[in-house]
């Protein structure tokens, strides 16, 4: 080793983050049972962290880009020559990264504020049976996630043996830091469902380049000479990185507004309000409503299946063809239906391990959040986290818990209202016993745009048919034919799309959906779609 590039900085989580582990939030006991959520990674001291292997894996994948790994990258990341004893270790050293609530360091230069496991959030995921419209059997799971707004410590060293190697390594490091600052590199699991978006913050960011092949260079390291410090811009100016071609990506932005309450059920019930919308943390003391990427992706996938079955003139399934055996038979049949259509499978991914061309779906749906911010203290009052709600006198003399008028007024100020629902007894015509429930409805909440990303490189030969299916699905979304969120059979989920913009691929400049559908590229994609529909599936 003659030279070394050392980077010390912080990644900020821009969306929830999940890196799988074995321990629960208590830091030791293994989660058991089929209903247990997917656990998150803890280190030996019970602190949330991202293993260095996870970070190194995503950084190596980004370096590879759209092409095969070059000899230079293999020399940088290490390689093994199959069938021989030849190979070398990686010259990139990536440390385990603690997850923290801020970016302070202690007197030893270590993260000072490990994230409290009590601040972890939960993201549920359920499959909707195409026959019954209810939750599919055995297709329910959840995962613990680090909320957005937290920090992940980043420590990377790159060791170089020659001057030529060092110049290439510095240029690669500059490109890597640019990609991290742009949020182009995802970390952890379920990235196609909007998880794992991180962004390198500019300050604090400490980067040094050391010369270790001379007495002067060694003394500069020992003295912590300020001249060793560099900036990402200086690394970019030193040389042009020799990276494989980048992946071809199409970005879709959907601006919309709700015509009815839009929400996803929260993971727990309140003491007064039975059904609460899912929330996510915004800063330390505020929350907002969230539509998880899994929910958006599921709604789009179900409608894409409808579009392709309609175009083919086939039926997705019927109650007569549904299995009547065990729950495992039902779940196997559900996954088999999901994998029937190649274009849907290419866009959204395969559901079964035994699918011959199993691969990750090319479409990623980001988590969509509301524009409103709700004080955490107010939400704790609503959920009953602070103190039991007061009781109002009921007709039968019992005390019924209710929210104070002041709390209801504050919720109204945020566009949220409590609505009571009751089922009527078909015999008496009165309220059915035990059938009174309430929902906290976001009836006047504005939402941020829906953001989708399609990896066109991953689509390969399926690019044009999959693009045609995507455009048809977006057309129906813009026409108001796809409800979003939960309770869509009870008046929820209706939306009005105001603008759909596509950027990337055939449309290097932002293009409106109507212009895309009427453009010359749509004709070519349409011919590929027609040829695809003639194939047997």
GULUMMI-251023 format. One line per 8 residues: number of its first residue (from 1); their letters; for each residue x, y, z of C-alpha. Coordinates in nm, 4 decimals. Last residue first. Example, Ala and Ser with C-alpha at 12.3 -4.5 7.8 and 13.67 -1.06 7.14 Angstrom:
2) sa) 1.3670:-0.1060:0.7140 | 1.2300:-0.4500:0.7800
***
This chain:
537) xxxxxxxx) -4.8425:-1.7858:-2.1708 | -4.8817:-1.8207:-2.5483 | -4.7456:-1.5407:-2.7639 | -4.9839:-1.3271:-2.9680 | -5.0016:-1.0723:-2.6859 | -4.6281:-1.0052:-2.7256 | -4.6633:-0.9188:-3.0926 | -4.9354:-0.6657:-3.0089
529) xxxxxxxx) -4.7242:-0.5148:-2.7289 | -4.4220:-0.4849:-2.9607 | -4.6405:-0.3038:-3.2116 | -4.7650:-0.0702:-2.9353 | -4.4091:0.0115:-2.8274 | -4.3281:0.1198:-3.1822 | -4.6454:0.3279:-3.2010 | -4.5847:0.4771:-2.8557
521) xxxxxxxx) -4.2415:0.6017:-2.9641 | -4.4049:0.8146:-3.2365 | -4.6003:1.0221:-2.9869 | -4.9671:1.0214:-2.8846 | -4.9226:0.8128:-2.5708 | -4.6070:1.0055:-2.4809 | -4.7745:1.3428:-2.5295 | -5.0639:1.2368:-2.3067
513) xxxxxxxx) -4.8186:1.1077:-2.0433 | -4.6328:1.4390:-2.0240 | -4.2658:1.4353:-2.1212 | -3.9612:1.5356:-1.9135 | -3.6496:1.5370:-2.1377 | -3.4572:1.2171:-2.2058 | -3.7800:1.0523:-2.3269 | -3.6872:0.7268:-2.5005
505) xxxxxxxx) -3.5175:0.6107:-2.1793 | -3.5578:0.8755:-1.9128 | -3.8195:1.1171:-1.7797 | -4.1938:1.0526:-1.7659 | -4.4461:1.3036:-1.6259 | -4.8019:1.2321:-1.5127 | -5.0128:1.5346:-1.4133 | -5.3382:1.6148:-1.2341
497) xxxxxxxx) -5.4396:1.2681:-1.1200 | -5.7681:1.2646:-0.9292 | -5.7995:1.0012:-0.6573 | -6.0629:0.7694:-0.5106 | -5.9208:0.5639:-0.2212 | -6.2095:0.5418:0.0244 | -6.5802:0.4885:-0.0371 | -6.6216:0.1592:0.1441
489) xxxxxxxx) -6.4886:-0.0794:-0.1215 | -6.1576:0.1145:-0.1269 | -6.1148:0.0530:0.2462 | -5.7335:0.0639:0.2170 | -5.4934:0.2530:-0.0080 | -5.5318:0.3662:-0.3663 | -5.8170:0.3388:-0.6135 | -5.7236:0.2672:-0.9774
481) xxxxxxxx) -5.9727:0.3781:-1.2453 | -5.9252:0.7535:-1.1984 | -5.8389:0.8269:-1.5629 | -5.4791:0.9104:-1.4699 | -5.4470:0.5668:-1.3085 | -5.5941:0.4117:-1.6223 | -5.3346:0.5844:-1.8400 | -5.0607:0.4861:-1.5953
473) xxxxxxxx) -5.1636:0.1200:-1.6320 | -5.1660:0.1468:-2.0114 | -4.8217:0.3113:-2.0037 | -4.6830:0.0387:-1.7760 | -4.8202:-0.2400:-1.9980 | -4.6608:-0.0785:-2.3035 | -4.3333:-0.0383:-2.1160 | -4.3394:-0.4085:-2.0246
465) xxxxxxxx) -4.3991:-0.5036:-2.3870 | -4.1153:-0.2699:-2.4981 | -3.8548:-0.3723:-2.2407 | -3.9031:-0.7498:-2.2327 | -3.5726:-0.8100:-2.4155 | -3.3816:-0.6564:-2.1242 | -3.6160:-0.5468:-1.8446 | -3.3216:-0.5086:-1.6053
457) xxxxxxxx) -3.1727:-0.2349:-1.8227 | -3.5011:-0.0452:-1.8214 | -3.4900:-0.0112:-1.4429 | -3.8289:0.1560:-1.3854 | -3.8688:0.4212:-1.1161 | -4.2004:0.5364:-0.9713 | -4.2759:0.8486:-0.7689 | -4.6250:0.9315:-0.6429
449) xxxxxxxx) -4.6398:1.3044:-0.5740 | -4.6855:1.4530:-0.2255 | -5.0233:1.4401:-0.0599 | -5.2799:1.6977:0.0519 | -5.5118:1.6052:0.3380 | -5.8792:1.7032:0.3486 | -6.0667:1.3793:0.4333 | -5.7932:1.2030:0.6302
441) xxxxxxxx) -6.0393:0.9701:0.8087 | -5.9858:0.8456:1.1647 | -6.2168:0.5464:1.1590 | -6.4739:0.4329:1.4140 | -6.6491:0.1084:1.4987 | -6.9890:-0.0045:1.6203 | -7.0753:-0.3657:1.5424 | -7.0780:-0.5139:1.8934
433) xxxxxxxx) -7.4543:-0.5536:1.8993 | -7.6197:-0.4607:1.5710 | -7.7734:-0.1144:1.5569 | -8.1455:-0.1245:1.4851 | -8.3412:-0.2618:1.1913 | -8.4580:-0.5463:1.4140 | -8.4000:-0.8343:1.1759 | -8.1234:-0.7123:0.9421
425) xxxxxxxx) -7.9273:-0.5643:1.2341 | -7.7596:-0.2479:1.1157 | -7.3800:-0.2140:1.1151 | -7.2377:0.1020:1.2697 | -6.9827:0.3578:1.1572 | -6.8296:0.6532:1.3428 | -6.6080:0.9106:1.1708 | -6.3181:1.0945:1.3350
417) xxxxxxxx) -6.1802:1.3763:1.1216 | -5.8453:1.4645:0.9659 | -5.7626:1.7737:0.7592 | -5.4933:1.9026:0.9961 | -5.7199:2.1717:1.1430 | -5.9822:1.9010:1.1832 | -5.7374:1.7103:1.4034 | -5.6979:2.0182:1.6219
409) xxxxxxxx) -6.0748:2.0478:1.6524 | -6.1056:1.6798:1.7493 | -5.8414:1.7295:2.0192 | -6.0231:2.0343:2.1591 | -6.3513:1.8433:2.1564 | -6.2013:1.5790:2.3836 | -6.1773:1.2285:2.2377 | -6.4260:0.9723:2.3597
401) xxxxxxxx) -6.4483:0.6785:2.5994 | -6.8019:0.5642:2.6756 | -6.9107:0.5575:3.0399 | -7.2132:0.3477:3.1183 | -7.5556:0.4855:3.2079 | -7.7362:0.3180:2.9245 | -7.7745:0.6420:2.7322 | -7.4030:0.7092:2.7427
393) xxxxxxxx) -7.2302:0.9656:2.9609 | -6.9003:1.0699:2.8134 | -6.5729:0.9232:2.9355 | -6.2311:1.0900:2.9279 | -5.9532:0.9441:2.7187 | -5.6905:0.7347:2.8991 | -5.3568:0.9114:2.9218 | -5.0524:0.9647:2.7023
385) xxxxxxxx) -5.0458:0.6815:2.4471 | -5.4197:0.6812:2.3930 | -5.3943:0.6758:2.0142 | -5.5435:1.0228:1.9758 | -5.3458:1.1673:2.2665 | -5.0259:1.0191:2.1287 | -5.1093:1.1777:1.7953 | -5.1404:1.5228:1.9508
377) xxxxxxxx) -4.8052:1.4875:2.1312 | -4.6422:1.3690:1.8091 | -4.7356:1.6928:1.6390 | -4.8904:1.6235:1.2979 | -4.7250:1.7359:0.9752 | -4.9401:1.7676:0.6629 | -4.7925:1.7276:0.3133 | -4.8735:1.3582:0.3071
369) xxxxxxxx) -4.6175:1.0906:0.2294 | -4.5678:0.8552:-0.0644 | -4.3239:0.5653:-0.0220 | -4.1430:0.5067:-0.3481 | -4.2568:0.2487:-0.6008 | -3.9821:0.0594:-0.7833 | -4.0442:-0.1175:-1.1123 | -3.7890:-0.3575:-1.2647
361) xxxxxxxx) -3.9039:-0.6565:-1.0628 | -3.6326:-0.8717:-0.9080 | -3.5673:-1.1914:-1.0909 | -3.7041:-1.5428:-1.1350 | -3.6679:-1.6604:-1.4931 | -3.7403:-2.0295:-1.4261 | -3.9992:-1.9647:-1.1497 | -3.9223:-2.2070:-0.8650
353) xxxxxxxx) -3.8703:-1.9364:-0.6012 | -4.2210:-1.7992:-0.6469 | -4.3551:-1.4415:-0.6464 | -4.1730:-1.3097:-0.9512 | -4.1075:-0.9386:-0.9988 | -4.3187:-0.6288:-1.0661 | -4.2240:-0.5207:-1.4162 | -4.0862:-0.8472:-1.5563
345) xxxxxxxx) -4.3563:-1.0539:-1.3838 | -4.6310:-0.8317:-1.5223 | -4.4828:-0.8672:-1.8719 | -4.4442:-1.2453:-1.8326 | -4.8035:-1.3148:-1.7128 | -4.8641:-1.6301:-1.5072 | -4.6432:-1.5417:-1.2081 | -4.9101:-1.3768:-0.9910
337) xxxxxxxx) -5.1502:-1.6643:-1.0521 | -4.8896:-1.9126:-0.9258 | -4.8418:-1.7063:-0.6103 | -5.2144:-1.7255:-0.5313 | -5.2291:-2.0993:-0.6091 | -4.9439:-2.1621:-0.3657 | -5.1200:-1.9485:-0.1018 | -5.4442:-2.1433:-0.1424
329) xxxxxxxx) -5.2700:-2.4807:-0.1290 | -5.0817:-2.3735:0.1867 | -5.4114:-2.2714:0.3459 | -5.5330:-2.6278:0.2970 | -5.7619:-2.7620:0.0278 | -6.0441:-2.6074:-0.1701 | -5.8353:-2.4719:-0.4512 | -5.9850:-2.1927:-0.6603
321) xxxxxxxx) -6.0997:-2.2947:-1.0079 | -6.4698:-2.2517:-0.9306 | -6.4103:-1.9153:-0.7601 | -6.2644:-1.7815:-1.0792 | -5.9207:-1.6857:-1.1926 | -5.7366:-1.4285:-1.4034 | -5.9669:-1.4840:-1.6967 | -5.8445:-1.4550:-2.0549
313) xxxxxxxx) -5.9265:-1.2182:-2.3406 | -5.5603:-1.1402:-2.3972 | -5.6061:-0.7635:-2.3695 | -5.8356:-0.8078:-2.0700 | -5.5892:-1.0423:-1.8996 | -5.3144:-0.7866:-1.9652 | -5.5101:-0.4918:-1.8255 | -5.6375:-0.6834:-1.5209
305) xxxxxxxx) -5.2834:-0.7988:-1.4388 | -5.1666:-0.4371:-1.4651 | -5.4493:-0.3431:-1.2265 | -5.3308:-0.5866:-0.9608 | -4.9707:-0.4748:-1.0098 | -5.0556:-0.1049:-0.9739 | -5.2448:-0.1632:-0.6491 | -4.9640:-0.3813:-0.5129
297) xxxxxxxx) -4.6970:-0.1268:-0.6048 | -4.8846:0.1479:-0.4252 | -4.9305:-0.0642:-0.1126 | -4.5697:-0.1877:-0.1129 | -4.4439:0.1684:-0.1624 | -4.6060:0.2599:0.1653 | -4.8758:0.5319:0.1692 | -4.7798:0.7498:0.4653
289) xxxxxxxx) -4.9401:1.0035:0.6970 | -4.7182:1.2492:0.8818 | -4.5485:1.2647:1.2197 | -4.3800:1.5359:1.4234 | -4.1511:1.5611:1.7245 | -3.8114:1.4315:1.6182 | -3.8206:1.4965:1.2466 | -4.0934:1.3566:1.0278
281) xxxxxxxx) -4.1903:1.0124:1.1593 | -4.4252:0.7845:0.9726 | -4.7967:0.7318:1.0064 | -5.0426:0.4632:0.8970 | -5.4027:0.5728:0.9284 | -5.6002:0.4721:1.2386 | -5.8894:0.2280:1.2655 | -6.0554:0.1688:1.6043
273) xxxxxxxx) -6.0633:0.5233:1.7354 | -6.0982:0.5354:2.1143 | -5.8133:0.3246:2.2548 | -5.6345:0.3347:1.9222 | -5.5755:0.0348:1.6993 | -5.2352:-0.0840:1.5811 | -5.0385:-0.1221:1.2577 | -5.2024:0.1701:1.0846
265) xxxxxxxx) -5.4417:0.1123:0.7991 | -5.3435:0.2708:0.4709 | -5.5052:0.5996:0.3806 | -5.6920:0.7966:0.1167 | -6.0106:0.9802:0.2156 | -6.2099:1.0748:-0.0941 | -6.1275:1.2879:-0.4003 | -5.7574:1.2718:-0.3150
257) xxxxxxxx) -5.5033:1.4805:-0.5087 | -5.2491:1.3783:-0.7654 | -4.9103:1.4533:-0.9212 | -4.7568:1.1378:-1.0701 | -4.3824:1.1365:-1.1373 | -4.2323:0.8572:-1.3447 | -3.8586:0.7971:-1.3774 | -3.7147:0.5716:-1.6476
249) xxxxxxxx) -3.3673:0.4289:-1.5840 | -3.0918:0.2999:-1.8126 | -2.8146:0.1556:-1.5961 | -2.4728:0.3203:-1.6142 | -2.2091:0.2013:-1.8569 | -1.9029:0.0480:-1.6859 | -1.6842:0.2833:-1.4795 | -1.3395:0.4180:-1.5620
241) xxxxxxxx) -1.3540:0.7277:-1.3428 | -1.2243:1.0481:-1.5027 | -0.9196:1.1881:-1.3252 | -0.8073:1.4504:-1.0699 | -1.0985:1.6899:-1.1220 | -1.3502:1.4481:-0.9758 | -1.1332:1.3984:-0.6671 | -1.1049:1.7750:-0.6208
233) xxxxxxxx) -1.4843:1.8097:-0.6381 | -1.5308:1.5405:-0.3730 | -1.3151:1.7499:-0.1379 | -0.9680:1.6781:-0.0046 | -0.7848:1.6871:0.3248 | -0.4203:1.5853:0.3370 | -0.3075:1.9503:0.3524 | -0.4658:1.9726:0.6980
225) xxxxxxxx) -0.1703:1.7699:0.8385 | -0.2946:1.5204:1.0962 | 0.0528:1.5144:1.2541 | 0.0814:1.1363:1.2324 | -0.0573:1.1312:0.8784 | 0.1729:1.4146:0.7671 | 0.4656:1.2274:0.9250 | 0.3877:0.9236:0.7115
217) xxxxxxxx) 0.3710:1.1340:0.3945 | 0.7004:1.3043:0.4674 | 0.8730:0.9738:0.5438 | 0.7620:0.8368:0.2035 | 0.5449:0.5530:0.0713 | 0.2369:0.6193:0.2860 | 0.0868:0.9090:0.0932 | -0.2556:0.9810:0.2455
209) xxxxxxxx) -0.5702:1.1234:0.0819 | -0.8239:1.2607:0.3307 | -1.2002:1.2962:0.3393 | -1.4147:1.4255:0.6269 | -1.7810:1.5043:0.5602 | -1.9793:1.6911:0.8272 | -2.1438:1.8470:0.6341 | -2.2317:1.7475:0.2805
201) xxxxxxxx) -2.4885:1.4832:0.3692 | -2.4784:1.1496:0.1875 | -2.8293:1.0388:0.0915 | -3.0113:0.7173:0.1749 | -3.3090:0.5437:0.0133 | -3.3524:0.2004:0.1714 | -3.7234:0.1330:0.1362 | -3.9493:0.2335:-0.1528
193) xxxxxxxx) -4.1024:-0.1032:-0.2316 | -3.8366:-0.1917:-0.4908 | -3.5782:-0.1369:-0.2150 | -3.7346:-0.4182:-0.0122 | -3.4093:-0.4948:0.1736 | -3.1019:-0.2923:0.2637 | -2.9323:0.0084:0.1082 | -3.0151:0.1992:-0.2085
185) xxxxxxxx) -2.7624:0.3969:-0.4124 | -2.8758:0.6845:-0.6362 | -2.9452:0.9280:-0.3498 | -2.7717:1.2171:-0.5292 | -2.5169:1.2572:-0.2490 | -2.4454:0.8849:-0.2624 | -2.3953:0.8975:-0.6401 | -2.1587:1.1951:-0.6098
177) xxxxxxxx) -1.9667:1.0144:-0.3343 | -1.9237:0.7123:-0.5606 | -1.8041:0.9249:-0.8522 | -1.5387:1.0893:-0.6309 | -1.4348:0.7491:-0.4921 | -1.3923:0.6119:-0.8440 | -1.1718:0.9087:-0.9427 | -0.9601:0.8565:-0.6310
169) xxxxxxxx) -0.9298:0.4843:-0.7027 | -0.8186:0.5425:-1.0627 | -0.5507:0.7875:-0.9528 | -0.4368:0.5476:-0.6782 | -0.4077:0.2519:-0.9161 | -0.1862:0.4536:-1.1451 | 0.0238:0.5629:-0.8455 | 0.0653:0.2043:-0.7323
161) xxxxxxxx) -0.0539:-0.0115:-0.4409 | -0.3786:0.1634:-0.3491 | -0.5897:0.1188:-0.0345 | -0.9485:0.2432:-0.0318 | -1.0975:0.3199:0.3107 | -1.4678:0.3720:0.3794 | -1.6518:0.4825:0.6959 | -2.0189:0.5827:0.6734
153) xxxxxxxx) -2.2284:0.6299:0.9898 | -2.6008:0.5948:0.9255 | -2.8351:0.8774:1.0230 | -3.2064:0.9041:1.0943 | -3.4586:1.1239:0.9106 | -3.6668:0.8416:0.7656 | -3.7690:0.5697:1.0054 | -3.5643:0.2530:1.0719
145) xxxxxxxx) -3.7850:-0.0381:0.9786 | -3.9380:-0.3448:1.1464 | -4.0920:-0.5776:0.8923 | -4.4335:-0.7176:0.8222 | -4.5904:-1.0321:0.6850 | -4.9171:-1.1566:0.5429 | -4.9480:-1.3894:0.2453 | -5.0431:-1.7112:0.4324
137) xxxxxxxx) -5.4007:-1.6881:0.3018 | -5.4705:-1.4033:0.0641 | -5.6315:-1.0969:0.2221 | -5.9729:-1.0330:0.0707 | -6.0711:-0.9551:-0.2892 | -6.2135:-1.3083:-0.3134 | -6.0744:-1.4154:-0.6508 | -5.7686:-1.1883:-0.6957
129) xxxxxxxx) -5.6532:-1.2573:-0.3391 | -5.4900:-0.9463:-0.1962 | -5.1375:-1.0026:-0.0608 | -5.0461:-0.8333:0.2653 | -4.7534:-0.6174:0.3758 | -4.7128:-0.4412:0.7082 | -4.4444:-0.1777:0.7758 | -4.3491:-0.1252:1.1394
121) xxxxxxxx) -4.1597:0.1689:1.2843 | -3.8525:0.1762:1.5064 | -3.8388:0.4583:1.7623 | -3.8378:0.2164:2.0591 | -3.5097:0.0777:1.9223 | -3.3412:0.4043:2.0404 | -3.0984:0.5150:1.7707 | -2.7349:0.5281:1.8766
113) xxxxxxxx) -2.6390:0.8839:1.9778 | -2.2630:0.9412:2.0217 | -2.1235:0.7878:1.7045 | -1.7508:0.7220:1.7659 | -1.4680:0.9761:1.7387 | -1.3320:0.8930:2.0830 | -1.4576:1.2174:2.2391 | -1.8087:1.1407:2.1149
105) xxxxxxxx) -1.9413:1.2027:1.7643 | -2.2650:1.3828:1.6719 | -2.4566:1.3005:1.3543 | -2.8082:1.2612:1.4936 | -3.0562:0.9820:1.5779 | -2.8067:0.7074:1.5061 | -2.7708:0.3876:1.3022 | -2.4245:0.2364:1.3420
97) xxxxxxxx) -2.2334:0.1443:1.0277 | -2.0059:-0.1600:1.0084 | -1.6870:-0.0610:0.8302 | -1.6184:-0.0773:0.4567 | -1.2611:-0.1564:0.3478 | -1.2050:-0.1396:-0.0280 | -0.8864:-0.3101:-0.1515 | -1.0793:-0.6357:-0.1742
89) xxxxxxxx) -0.8883:-0.9576:-0.1258 | -0.7072:-1.1302:-0.4099 | -0.7492:-1.4252:-0.6399 | -0.5750:-1.7383:-0.7647 | -0.6222:-2.0825:-0.6113 | -0.7841:-2.2091:-0.9292 | -1.1154:-2.3575:-1.0469 | -1.2931:-2.0219:-1.0536
81) xxxxxxxx) -1.0660:-1.7207:-1.0298 | -1.1666:-1.5365:-0.7123 | -1.1998:-1.1601:-0.7007 | -1.1444:-0.8525:-0.4908 | -1.3328:-0.5227:-0.4937 | -1.0652:-0.3057:-0.6574 | -0.9043:-0.5778:-0.8687 | -1.2457:-0.6915:-0.9858
73) xxxxxxxx) -1.3254:-0.3300:-1.0630 | -1.0141:-0.3008:-1.2807 | -1.0823:-0.6339:-1.4507 | -1.4280:-0.5134:-1.5474 | -1.7521:-0.6318:-1.3897 | -2.0123:-0.7056:-1.6519 | -2.2190:-0.4121:-1.7745 | -2.5111:-0.2096:-1.6499
65) xxxxxxxx) -2.3462:-0.0612:-1.3425 | -2.0731:-0.2691:-1.1788 | -1.9861:0.0146:-0.9410 | -2.3452:0.0275:-0.8182 | -2.3334:-0.3451:-0.7374 | -2.0035:-0.2995:-0.5538 | -2.1515:-0.0196:-0.3435 | -2.4621:-0.2307:-0.2716
57) xxxxxxxx) -2.2528:-0.5260:-0.1539 | -2.0039:-0.3189:0.0460 | -2.2890:-0.1597:0.2437 | -2.4465:-0.4957:0.3260 | -2.1095:-0.6525:0.4151 | -2.0311:-0.3554:0.6410 | -2.3317:-0.4477:0.8490 | -2.5974:-0.1759:0.8944
49) xxxxxxxx) -2.6553:-0.1047:1.2620 | -2.9095:-0.0863:1.5427 | -2.7405:-0.1248:1.8808 | -2.7834:-0.4282:2.1077 | -2.4160:-0.4428:2.2057 | -2.3459:-0.7414:1.9794 | -2.4878:-0.5601:1.6773 | -2.8566:-0.5386:1.5904
41) xxxxxxxx) -3.0107:-0.6095:1.2485 | -3.3865:-0.5859:1.1937 | -3.6428:-0.8581:1.2466 | -3.9057:-0.9658:0.9915 | -4.2290:-0.9410:1.1852 | -4.3511:-1.2409:1.3893 | -4.6745:-1.3959:1.2587 | -4.5209:-1.7319:1.1630
33) xxxxxxxx) -4.3683:-1.7848:1.5065 | -4.0392:-1.6952:1.6697 | -3.8239:-1.3873:1.7026 | -3.4826:-1.4686:1.8442 | -3.3987:-1.3064:2.1746 | -3.0880:-1.0905:2.1815 | -3.1203:-0.7204:2.1246 | -3.4482:-0.6292:2.2894
25) xxxxxxxx) -3.5676:-0.4915:1.9564 | -3.5569:-0.8409:1.8077 | -3.2472:-1.0273:1.7001 | -3.1783:-1.2298:1.3870 | -3.1044:-0.9625:1.1284 | -3.2452:-0.8032:0.8158 | -3.1513:-0.4551:0.7003 | -3.4597:-0.2358:0.6749
17) xxxxxxxx) -3.4641:0.1367:0.6014 | -3.7556:0.3806:0.5903 | -3.7108:0.6652:0.3394 | -3.4652:0.9554:0.3119 | -3.2246:0.7969:0.5614 | -2.9288:1.0309:0.6071 | -2.5845:0.8901:0.5317 | -2.3032:1.0334:0.7378
9) xxxxxxxx) -1.9334:1.0903:0.6802 | -1.5797:0.9549:0.7081 | -1.3828:0.8921:0.3896 | -1.0237:0.7627:0.3669 | -0.8247:0.7406:0.0438 | -0.4956:0.5564:0.0843 | -0.1619:0.5586:-0.0940 | 0.1461:0.3329:-0.1099
1) x) 0.0000:0.0000:0.0000
***
